[in-house]
Amino acid sequence: MGRVVLTLVGVGALGAALVQAQASSTGPTPAPAAARQAPARTSPARTGGAGMSAVEQTALVKQYCTTCHNDRARTGGLTLASFDAARLTEDAETAERMIRRLRAGMMPPSGARRPAEETLAALAAAMEATLDRAAAAHPNPGWRPFQRLNRAEYTAAVKDLLDVDVDVAQYLPPDTISDGFDNVADVQSFSATLMEGYLRAASQISRLAVGDRNASPSETTYKVPRTSSQMHHIAGTPIGTRGGTSVVHTFPADGLYTFRLMLHGSPTGQLYGGPVPDDKIEVSIDGVRVALVDINPRMDESDPNGLNLFTPRVYVKAGPHRVSAAFLQRFDGPVDDLLAPIEHTLADTNIGETYGVTALAHLRDLTIVGPHEVTGVSETPSRRRIFTCRPTAPGEETACATEIVRRLAARAYRGAVSAEDMKGLMSFFDQGRAKGGFENGVRFAIQAMLVNPRFLFRMEQVPATVRAGDTYRLTDVDLASRLSFFLWGAPPDAELLRVARQGGLATDAGVEAQVRRLLADPRSEALATRFAGQWLRLQDVEKVRPDHHFYPLWDTRLSQAFVRETELLFDSLIRDDRSILDLLTADYTFVNERIARHYGIPNVIGEHFRRVPVPDYRRGILGHGSILLLTSVADRTSPVQRGRWVMEVLLGTPPPPPPPNVPALEEIGAGGQAKRLSVRERMEEHRKNPACTSCHKLIDPLGLALENFDVTGAWRIKDSEVPVDPVGELYDGTRVDGPAGLRQALVGRKDVFLLSFTESLMTYALGRRLESGDMPAVRAIVRQAAASDYKLSAFVTAVASSPAFRMGRLSAPAASH
């Protein structure tokens, strides 16, 4: 028998809902020029260190490191005055910190006395060997507390269970980000407020899934950003239209619905775009026009309805439907105007700045109101998923409901359903049936499932004989859940659960076979959209909105396309089973017409993305608009943010925080000079502050190498009329010239990049922060992947086969309540 340690709290009318569950698992001296060598092309998988004794390691550290890292200076908050390689395992955290800096070539710093690169590599390898031997002798899979479904996982679990798409942002607060990811267990708090959100979500989701014959009118609004261009056709809207929006909306019942359309206004209150003769906006459902509304060019915020337009009531059947609201395309071709139109930006500016620039009306939001006069509930995908049987007489209702509830619960709970589980769920069915009949009873049971601890949390069984501190192997069913959430961001499918129940995940071969199957499935795109998106920080792209005065051709749709470009590049590594190093070196990318025009790539027409070759300067993600935009500010590039991103994301070596009271870069060159200085010139002025020099020597050359790219990722040769100078010297003395030089330097230090990538992949897979004791496993995974030329599948398989992934460790027993 196994056990799951739980703490229960009664909440609301649905009774018990889990609050907490413990799921056990696991001033330097300048150096002569000859000493400043280019980094050796070494790898932790191939560099031996057995020849360097503990005495030699200690002597080397004392000779070259304690000048800065002593008890008095404590540079970087680190002292090595008492360093002794013979006692390395007693402070593994400091040892791993040293190894990381040595591998990256950051220590000793450029300009200080440095031994030969081969000597530094041997020191790092010797320290690694000591730590790896200790880890092998005392394996520790690590520990994490309970893991709650985050927003994305909750959405995917609801879709998998009920075939309902739901925007959980209406009910649940944003997930906490830790170490770059939103699934780290020990920061996933649980509160009465969050539980209330789950209860509200369960109520609404169950109504949408089953259908609601008693639905009352409500409003759902879909907003269109002001910075989203509506000059051309929008994906999902009918051909022959421009602008607007297209959404998939789930209607709760058959009935009449009204569509309210609000248009963007100018800062002075008039309709944005000015008078446009005979302009109309069309509302369509599943591509069929249901309303055509005239636009009054004289409408303004003084009108009773403001800038709102209303359609007549439209009859719509229950279930998901694509709703589009778009303007009729009145013309196409060259515009005869005083100035050529700015095609992509709806700038939030005053009227004077838009004089002579052609503009058209833009949709601000679409609101769906209803249902009115409910006539029933039609068959929908979710109802077909739920009602696999239908009672023909009152005496058959309980048996049919039991069949439905047992099948759904097994999927919702991702495992076996006990008699106690069924007893609780059927009691909710009985309550619902008493109030509204058979379907209402099923809805109540589904609502209870959605707030059950076994749905909200990824429960893992702990063997009854395990004591605090012991390690144990996960059950195959629990391992199946870990695999599916790792690779799909969603619950396991029927095939994976079948294999697990038959013991098919008990061997390395069985795990590897399922990893290959899951990776081949289109759902593994979650590795690109979820893992890579968070690892590369693509969620930050939307936070940067370039100033329209400097970058008038940017709009929100371009930012969204940038993110999709990077996701598709990472996804291609999965589909084609390519090396993770292609992320740095790929001579291809994925673009649609919008990005192609921005990058200057010819012969790309249409909204769909396709693979195209790119010039040398735009190879890999260092040439992606997403990365270049998220590491900029509104009105200029930021070499500091770009360099910091490279250090933190690609090299896993974040720089220290800036000292207090340092002037911002915008203040450099005040008194009218700032506009005449390029970003590089302002950076050079900034570095004259002694408090800034040491850190900026590490950061700036990485970011300045990308200065040929402006804020929006477009290629340029001048900045503020000053020719761009992307040449610099990295922290290890390597000379870099532009993005190609930076890419070459990173590939030259690929061992650091591979370690950083593997750490992030393991953090995401395990749902916990890695510790120094995990680094031997990380290095073992890199060595294992090296045999497959660092293919992405090799990393995924090695992580899924690692003890940390397949085993757990029980922490102290949970307190009972």
N, C-alpha and C positions, 0 to 999 in steps of 0.2 A: 504494500500500500504506500502511496505517496501522500504528501501533505502540502498545502499551500497556507502560509501564515498570513492571516488577514486581520484587519480591523474594520468593523462595520459601524455605520452610523445610519440611523433611520432618517430619511429625508422625504418630506412631501407625501402626497396621496399615494404614490407608487410604492411607498414603504422603503425597504432596505436598498441602499446604494453605497457602493464602496467609496470610502475616503482614502484609505491607505492599504496597500498590499505589498508585502515583501516577496519579490520574486528573485530568489537567489541565483547568482551567476558569477558570474565572476567580476705723464710727460715722457713719452718714449724717445729713445735715442735713435737718430736717423741711421739707416743702414746703408751700406754701399750698394751701388746699383746692381752688382752681381748677385746680391742676396735677394733682390726683388724679382723672383722668377715667375714665369707663367705657371698656372696650376698644373700639376701632374694629372694625367687622365687615369685616375684610380677609382676603384669601387670597393665597397666593403665586402663584396662577394668574392673579390679576387686578390685583395691586398693582404698579405700575411703579416703578422706581428709577433709570431712566436719567438723570433730571434731577439727581441728586446726584453731584457729582464726587468723585474720590478725596480731594481736599484738604478738601472739606466733610465727608466721612465721617470723616476723621482728626480734624478739629477737633471734631466732635460727640462722638466717643469720648473725646478728651482732656478735654472740658469736663464730661461727665457720668459717666464710668466710672472714670477713674484715681484719683478720691478714695479708692475702696476697692481697686481692682485696680492697685496699684502695686508696685514692687520691695520696699517695706518691709512693707506690710500683706498683700499676696498673698491677699486674701479669696477663699475658695473654691479656693485653690491656683492662682490665675490672676493674672498681671500683664499690663497693657496699656500699660505705660510707653513701650514702643518700638513701639506699634501704628502701622502705616502702611498705609492702604488700597491704595496703589499696589503694595504687595508682598503682597497678601492671599493669593495662591496659594502663597506660600512656607511658610505655616503654616495649611493648610486645616483642620486639626483644630480649632485654636483659633477660626478664623472660623466653622466650623459650630456650635461650642459657643455662640458669641455669638448667632448667628442663631436657634438653638433657644430661648434665653432671651428674646430680643427678641420672637419670635413668640408665646411663651407669656405675654408681659406681665410677666415676672418681673424684668426689669431695665430701668432702674434700679428698685430695690425701692420698695414703697409707703412713703411718708414721706420719701423722698429727693427731691432736685431732679429733675424729669422734664420733658423737652420734650413737646410735643403728641404724641398717639398717631399722628397722620399722619406726623410727623417720624420717629418710631421705625420705623413701617412702611416708610417710604421708605428708611431706612438698611438695614433687613433686606433689602429688595428689591434695593437696589444691590449689596450684598455677594453676594447670591444670583446676580445677573446676572453678576458677575465670575467667580465660581466655575463657573457653568454654561457660560460661554463657553470657559473653559480646559478643561473636561471634554470639550466638543464637539470641540475642536481636538486633543485627545490622548485618544481613547477607551480605556478600560481595563476589560475585563469582570471583572477580579479573578481571584484564584487560590485554589484549595483543594486539599488533599491528597486521598488516596483517601477514598471514602465507603462506610462499611460499613452493611449493613442493620441498623437498630436492632430492638429486640424486636418492636414492632408491625409493622414492615415484614417482618421474618422470618416472623412468624405469617401475615401476609397472603400472602406468597410461597408458603409451604407449602400454605395453603388453595387458592390458585390452581392450584398444580401437581398436588396429590394429593387435594384435597377432604378434608383431614383437619384438624380443629380441635385445636390443641395449646397447652398452657399452658407457654410457653417460660420462665416464671419458675422452673420446676423445674431448668433447665439453665443459663440465662444470667444474669449479674449485671445489676443495674439499669443503665440507660443514663445517661451523664453529661449533665447539663443545662447548656447554655451559651447565654447570651442568651435564656433562657426556653424553649429547644427541645432535643429529644433527638436531633436529626439533624445537628448541627453537626460537620462532618468533622474539624476539627483537634483535637477533644478525644476522638475515638473511638479510644481506645487498643486495642492488640491484644497479647495475651500467650499464653503456653503454657497458662495456666489457662483463658482464654477459648476457646482452640482445643479444649481437652479438653471443655469444655461443648458446643461445636458437635458434636464427635464423639459424645458421649453422646446429644445430641438427635437427630442423624441416625440413630443406631442404633434408638432407640425409635420415631421417626416412621416409618421404613421398615418396621418390624415392624407397626405399627398400620395402615399403608396397605395392605401386601400381605396381612397376616394371619399369625399365628404358630401353626402346628400343634404346635409344641414349647413353647408358652408355659408357664411355671411360675407358681405363685400369687404375686401381689404385692398390695400395698395402695395404694389412693388415697383420700385423706381430703379431704372438702369441709367447711370450717368455717362456722359460722353465728355472727356476732358476738353477744356478750352484749347489746349495745345495739340489736339488731334486734328489733322488735316481732313477736310471734307470736300476738297475740290475734285476728287476722283472717286471711282467706284470702290466700295467697301466690300470685303469678302463676306459672303453670306446673303447680301442684298440682291434683289433681282437685277438682271442685265438691263441696261438702259437707265440706271439710276446713279446718283452720286451721293457721297457723304452719308450721314445718318448713322444708324447702328443696326446690328443684327444679333439677337440673343435667343437662347433656348429657354423657354419659360414653361414650368409645369403648372397646368391649370387644375385646380382641385376638383372641379365638377363641371358637368355640362350646363351651360347657361349663357347669359348675355354679359359681355365685358365691354368696357370703354377704354380707349387709349388716349392718354393726354400727352401732348407733345410740347415741350418747352424749348424755345429757340434762344440762342445766345444773343445778348444785347451788347451794345457799345457802352463805354463808361458813362456816356451822357444819357443813356436810357433808351435810345432808339434801337430798332432791329439791326443787328450786325449785318453788314453787307449792303445796306441801303436799298433803294427801290429796285426790284427786279420784276419786269412785267410778266404777268401770267405764271409766276412761280408756284409750284405745287409740291406737296409732300405726300408720299404714298405709304400706306400701312398694308403689309402683306403677312399672311400666315401660311407657312410651308410653301412659300413661293407664289401664292395666289392672292391677288389684290382684294382687300376687303374694305378699303376706304381710300378716298383721294380728297385731300384737304387743300383749299386755296390759301395762299399766304398773302396777307394784307401788307404791302410794303410800308404802310404808314403806322403799323402797330408799334406801340411803345409801352413803357411801364406805367403810363397814366391810364391805359385802357383798363376796363373792369377785370379782364382776364390777363392783364399784363402781356407777356410774350408767350402765353399758352394757346395752343390749338387743341380742339377736342374733336374726336370722331364720333359718329353715331354709335349706338350699341351694336356689338357684333356677336353673333352666336358662335361659340367655340366649344368643342368637345373636351372632356377631361384628358389629362395626360400631357406629355412634353410636346411642345410645338415650337418651331422656329418662327419668331416674330421679328419682322424687319420694318423699320421706318426710315425711308430714304427719299431724297429729292429727285424729281424727274430730271434727267439730263437734257437740258434745253439746247445745248450747243456743244461742239467740240472742235478744236482746231486753234489756230493762232488768234490771239486776242488783240484787237485794235484799241489801244489805250495809250495814255500819256507815258506810262511806264509798264514794263513787263510785269505780270503778276507774280507775287511770291506764292508759289503753288502749295507749299507744305505747311506754313505757319499761320495759325490764327493768333496773332500777337495781341496780348491784353494791353493795348496802348491807347493813347488819346487819339481823337479823330485827326488832329493835325498830322500825325505821323503816318496815317494811311492814305493821305491825299494822293490821288492819281494811281492808286494800286487797286486793281480789280479784286473785288471780294464778293462772295456769295453768302446767302443765309446758311447758318450752321445750327444743327440740332444740339441742344444742351442736355436733355434727358428725355427718356421714354418711361411713362408711368402706366402700368396696367391695373385697372380698377375693376373689381368684380369678385365673385359672380353675382349677377342680378337674375332673379327668376330662375332658380335652379330647376332643371328638368330631370336630372338623374346623374348617373356616372357611367360613362362608356368604358368599354374594355381598353385597358392600357398595358404597356409592357410590365409595369410593376404588379398589376392585378394578375396578369398571366403568371408571373413569377410566384406569387403568393398562393393563389387559389388553384391548387392542383387537384382538388376534389370539390364537389358541390353537394350539399345535403339535399335530398328530395323530400324529406319529411323531418319533422322536429326531432324524432328519435334518432336520426342519423347525425345530428349536429355535433354532438360531443365527440364521436368517433372521427369524423372528418376534421374537426378542429384539432384533435390530438395528433393526427397525422401531419397537418400543416405546421403546428407549433413545434413538434419534435424535429421535423426536417429543417425548419428555419433556425431553431435553437442550436442544432448541431453545427450549422454554418456560422451563426453569430458567435458562438462560444469557441469555435475553432477546436473542437474536441468532443468527447463523449458527453451525453446529456444524462444526468442521473435522475432517479425517481424523485428526489427532492426538488431538482430543477423543474421537472414537469409539474409537480404538485403546485409550486408557486406560480408558474406561468398560467396553468389552467384555472387557478383561482381568479386571475385577472380576466381570463376569457369569460368566466361565469359572471363577473361583475359587469363587463361590457355588454354581454348578451342580454342581461336583465334590463339594461338601460336602452339598448337600441338594436337588438337582434344579433344574428350570427356574425355578420361582417363587422359590426361594431365590437363584438367580443374578440374577434381575431385582431382588430386594430389595438385593443387594450393589451393583448398579449404581446404584440410586436413592440408597443410602446414600453412595456416592462423589460423586454429583451434589450432595448437600446440604452437603458440605464443600468443594466445588470453589470456588476463588477467584471464578469467574465467577458463581456463585450468591450467595456471601456479600458480594461487593462490586459496586458499580455501576461496572463498567468503562467507560471512554470512550476511544475511539480518538484518537490524536494523529497528524496527517499526518506522513509520514516526513521532509518537507522543513522542518518547523518546528524552530526553534532556541530555546534558553532565552530567555524574555522575549517571544517572539512571541505574537501572538494568532491564533486560527483559528476557523473555524465548525465547530460540532459536526456529526457525521454525523446524518442523519435518524433512524437507529435509536437513537442515543444520546439525541437530543432527545425521541424518543418515550418513552424510559424516564424522562427528567426530568419530562415532562408527567404521566405516569401516577402516579409517586410523589408529585408535587406535589398533584394533584387527587384521587387515589384512595388514596394511601398504599399502593399495591400495584403489581405489575408491569403492563406494557401488555397489552391484550387483543389478540386476533388481528387485529381490524380496524385498530387503531392501528399495529401492526407492518406490516400489508399496505400501508397508506398510506405509511408511512415508507420501505419498500423501493421503492415506486414513485416516490419523490421528492416526495410530497405535502406535506412539511413544509418545503420549501425556500423558500416564500413566506409573507408575512404572512397572506394570505387562507387558505392551507392550515393554518397554525397556529391561526388564529381559528376555522376550521370545526371542528377537532378539539377545541379548548377548549369550544366550545358543546356538542359531542356528549358530552364527558366530564362537563361540568357537569350535563347533563340526565339522566345515568345515576344511579341511586340510590347507586352507590358513591362519588359526590362528597360524601356525608355525612361522609366522612373529613375534609373541610375544617372541619366543625363539631366532630367528636369528637377529631380530632388537632390541627389548627392552632388553632382557636379555643379548644379545651380548654386547650392549653398557653399560648397568648397571654394568656388571661384567668386562668390559674393555677387552673383547676378541680381539678387534682390535689391542691390543698391543702385542699379541703373536708373530705376524710376525716380530716385531721390534727386538726381541731377537734372536740372532743366536749364539748358544753355540760354544765355541772354540773347533775345531776338535781335538786339542792335548789332551784335557781333556775329551771330550765327543764324541768319534769317531762314535758312533752308532746313533747319531741324524741326521736327515735330514728334509728338508722342508715338506715332506709328513707326517712326524710324527707330526709336529706342526699343520698342517691342520687337521689331525685326532683328535688331542687333542681338537681343537675348536669344531669339530663336536660332540665329546663325551659330552661336556658340554651343547651344544645346545639340544642334544637329551634328556639329563637328565631333563632339564627345560621343554621341550616339553612333556615329559611323565607326568609331573604334570598337564598339560592341558588335555591330552588324558585320563588319569586315574582319573582326578579330585582329586588330592592328595593335602596334606597340603604343604604350602610353606616351612615349617620347614624341609621337606624332602630334601631340598636343602643342609641342614647341616648334616642330619642324614642318608640319604638313604644308605641302605646296598647293593645296586646294582649300576651298571653303564652300559654304552653302549660302546662296543669295537669292533674293527675289529682285524684281525690277527696281524697287525702292532703294535697296542697298546697293545694287549694281550701279545705278546712276550716281549715288553718293561716292562710291569707290572709284568710279570711272571705268567700270568693266563693261565692254560693249556687248550687244546682241543678247540681252536678257530682257524678255518681255513677259509681263504677267505677275500675278501675286504669289504663285507657288514657288517654293524654294527648289533650287537644283544645284548640283555640284559643278563648280567651275575652277579652273586653275587661277592662281594668283601670282603677281610678281614677287620677287625675292623679298622685298621690304615688308610685304604683308603676310608672310608665312607664319603659321601657327597663331595661337591666341594673342600674342603680343601685337598682332596687326588687326585684332577684332575691335570693332567700334564699341562693343559692350565693355570691354576691359578699359579702353581708353577713355570712355565717357564716365564710368563709375569712379575713376581715379582723377577726375578733373573737378573744377568748380565752375560756376555759371559763366564767368567772363574770361577765364584763362585756363591754361593747362596747369597742372600741379606736379612738378617733378618729385616733390616730397611724397605725395600720395601715391604716385606711380611706383617710386622706388620702394616705399613701405609695403605696397601690395606685393611686389616681387619678393621682398624679404619674408613677409609673413606667409603668403599663400604658396609660392613656388619653392622657397628655400626653408620654410619653417623656422626662421631665425628672426623674430620680430625685434626691431630696434627698441631701445629704452624710450620712455616718454620724454617729451621736451621739458627742459627746466622751466621754472616759473619766471614770469616777468620778461619773457622774450618778445620783442615786437613782431607783429604779424607781417607777413610778406607784403601785404597791401600797403603798409606804412613806409616801406622802403622807397626812397626817392620822392618823398613828399615835397610839396611846394611846386607842383606843376611838372616835375620830372618823371613821375611814375609812368605816365602814358607813353613816354619816349623810350623807356627801358624795356628790353625784352625780358622774358621770364628768366632766362639764364643770367642776365646782368643783375636782376634783382636778387637772384639766389646768391650770386657772388658777393653782393653787398651784405646780404643776410649772414653769410658765413664769416664775415669779419668779426662778428661777436664771438669772443673766445668760448662762451658757454655753448655755442651752437656747432663749433668746428668739428668736434670728434664724431658726433652722430651724423652730421651732414656729409662727412667724407665717406661714410658707408652708404647713405641713402641716395644722395644726389646723382652720382654717375649712372645709377640704374635708371632713374627717371629721366635724366637729360638725354639718354640714348634714344628716348622715344619722342623727343621734341619735334620731330618732323611731322608728327600727328597732332592735329589741333584737338580742341575739346570734343568734337563730334567724330573724331577718327579720320577726318579727311587729311590727305597728304598736303604738306605745305613746304615751302623752302624759305619763307621769311616769317618773322614774328615781330610785330610793331616796326616794320620796315627794316628790321635788322636780320641779316641772313642767319638761319638756324645753324647752330654749331652743336651737333650731337656727339662730339668726340669727348671722351673722358677716360679716367683711370679708375678701375674698380678697387675695392678694399684690399685685394691681394696683389695689386700691381698690374693686373691685366688691362691692356688698352682696348677700349671698345669704341666702335665707330658706327653709331646708328643702331636701328633695330636688328640688323643682321649681325652686328658685332655682339650685341647683348645676347641674342639667341645662341650664338656660338659659345659664348662664355658660360651660359647656363647648361648647354649640352656638355661642355667640358667638365662641369661639376654635377653631372647627371646623378651621381650617387646621392647627393643632398636632395635633389628634386624627387628622386624615387622614394627616399625615406619619408619626406614630407607628405607625398601623395599617399603612401601606404598608411602612415599615421592617421590621416584624415579618413581614409577608407575604413580603417578599423574602428575609429571613433564612431562613424556613422553606422557601421554594421553592428557594433556591440551596444550602442546606445549609452555609452559612458565615456568619460574623459580618460585618456591613457595616462599612465604613470611611468616612472623610470623603469619599474619592473616589467613593463610591456615592451620596452625597446629591443631586448633580445629576440622576441617573437617578430617584431617588425623587421629586423635585419634578416631573420630566417626567411620571411616571406619574400623579401627583395632577392635574396640568393636563389630561392626556388623559382621566382619569375625570370631570373636571368637566363635560366636554361631554355626558356621559351621566347627569348628575345624581347622580354618585358611586355608581352601581349597583355592586354587588359584582362582577358579571361584567366590568365595565369595568376594575376593578383587576386581576382575575385575567388577563384578556386582555393588558393592558398589561405585566404582569410577564412573562408567557410570551413576549411579542414583544420584550422588551428585549434589548439586546446582552449584558448580563450573564447572561441565561438561555440564550441561543442560541449563545454563543461561549465559548471557553476561552482560557486563557493558560498557556503552559508555563513552569514555574519551573525552577530549576536541575536538571540531570539527576540522576536517582537513582543512588546508589552501587551498584555491582554487588557481588554476594556469591557 
